[in-house]
Every structure is written in C-alpha cells, then in structure tokens.
Amino acid sequence: MDLLWFSAALVVMAVIFVTTFVKIVPQGRQYTLERFGRYLRTLHPGIHFITPIMDQIGRKISMMESVLDVPRQEVITRDNVMVRCDAVVFTQVFDAAKAAYEVEDLRLAITNLSLTNLRTVIGSMELDEVLSQRDTINAKLLQTIDAATNPWGVKVVRIEIKDLSPPSDLNEAMAKQMKAERERRAEITQAEGEKAAAILRAEGQKQAIILEAEGRRESAFRDAEGRERAAEAEANATRMVSEAISAGDVNALNYFLGQSYVEAFGKLASSPQQRTVIVPTELSAIASAIEGVRQLTLSGTATQSQSQGQAKAPARTAVPTTKD
C-alpha cells in the first residue's frame, strides 16, 4: 500500500515537473519569460524548456493584427458645427516585451489615444473639409497615433473613419443645397447643349449658302461661256454670209434666212404652252425658202465638182494652122 502511494506521488511530481519544465508557444503568439519576477527573454512559437521554480511565464502577447473600435463621440469643427464620428484602428505588435511592460493596458491606451487625436484633427477643420477629406483625416491620424504607439512596441497599420454624422437640420440644408446645385448644373448643361446645337445649325446653314452661291457662280460662268461660244458661232456665220453676199452669191443669204425661218417655226411648234399652231396661208414662202436652200446646196455641189474636174483635166497646147 505504501509502495502504491509512493508511485502515485512520483507520477504527480513528474507531471508537475514536465508542465513547469516544458512550455509550448502556439503560432501567432509570444510569451515573456520572467525569472523571479524580472523579464528574462521572449519565447517564440514552438517548444521551450525552462528552469522550474525559478522561471515562469509572464505575459502572453498576440502578434496577430487586431482591430480596435473607437467609440462614437461628438466633435466640434472649426466653424462650430457639432458632428458625431467614430473610427476603426488596425494595430499589430512587433515587440512583445515592450507591449507587455511599457504600458499598463495596451488596448485602452490605443483607444483613448485615438479618441483624443480624432477630436484634435476634426476640430482643426471646417465641416465641408471634414465631409470631403476623409483620406486626409485618416492620414493625419495614422501618422500621429503610429508615432505615439511606437515606444509601446505596436505598429498602427491603418485607421479608417467609419461614420460622420452632422445634425439632422444641417443634413436637410445640405440636401437642399445639393438639389439646387444639381438643378443648376442641369440647366447649365442644357444651355450648353442648345448653344452647341445652334452653332452647328448656323454652321450648316452657312456651308449650305456658300455651296449654293458657288453653284450659282459656276452655273453663271457656264451659261456665260455657252452664250459667248454661241455668239462667236453666230458672228462667224454672219461674217461668212456677208462675205458670200459681197462676192455676189445671193443663195447664201437665202440659205441663212431660210434656216432662221425654219428654226423659228420649229420653236413655235414645240413650245410647251402652245396648243394651236397658226400656219400662214402663203406656203410659197416656206417652199421658196426650202427651194433656196436646195439650190444653194446644188450650186455648191456643182461648183465643187467643176473645180475638181478642171484640176484633173490635162493641159492642152494650141497649134496654129497654116494655109497653102
């Protein structure tokens, strides 16, 4: 029986010895080791052997990134407007010994530090700046709080403003201002569109007028050129008839008059507004004109044939005759 009790005591003492001699640190945490109440070293994740009775675990520090909620508070801006704001702080311990022994309550210290600096930063800005420059507020808070927590072995990773709430009456005034601003922008946009449309229509009308004027100028130029050529042809015809008359050829005049008579009569008959054509009773005038044209053509043909025959006939020499 005594031997049984002795064996049980040995087992208990062995268990106590093992639990006090071997320490296992989980991943993401670090333990501080104290010897007689004084900091000795930091135990990193893994298995460690310590001296029983003399050494003991001091603080168990989490090395993972943690989130701290900054409580909502009321802050007065530089233009005396009360706003309610809160924030979120992301921190990470990089020195377990400093985080354990440099500050009493690390989370409380960071929270209060964030509250005071948030009040300071927002109080130095006007309401419009506070509502429109959250990134600036976050950057200022991060720089200030990170510098303050560095001696505690803590790195402030980032700070984000969660909510900024002006008073309700101010929210209504801001909503009315926003509505008026949007209506003003809409009217400006509509006016600019109408202006651009009017300019484009004016430009189009201008281009149309210019093209129409150029078309009229080109048409007038072509008409003038046509009339000039017709006048030149008429002048040449008149000159040729005059030369023929001067040479004593009356048929040329008859041809000219007959052609003019026939053209005038043809225009009279082909007029789109003429439904009745009055033919003169003396048709002999038309017949004489046609006959003059025919005689002129025949005489011209005979003259041409005679000239060609004379050119082809051989030259004859006259031989004098003598009487016996």
PyMOL commands that set and color helices and strands:
alter all, ss='L'
color gray80, all
select helices_A, chain A and resi 2-21+96-101+106-123+127-132+134-152+168-246+250-269+284-312
alter helices_A, ss='H'
color red, helices_A
select strands_A, chain A and resi 22-25+29-35+38-43+46-49+55-62+66-76+82-93+154-165
alter strands_A, ss='S'
color yellow, strands_A
deselect
rebuild
show_as cartoon
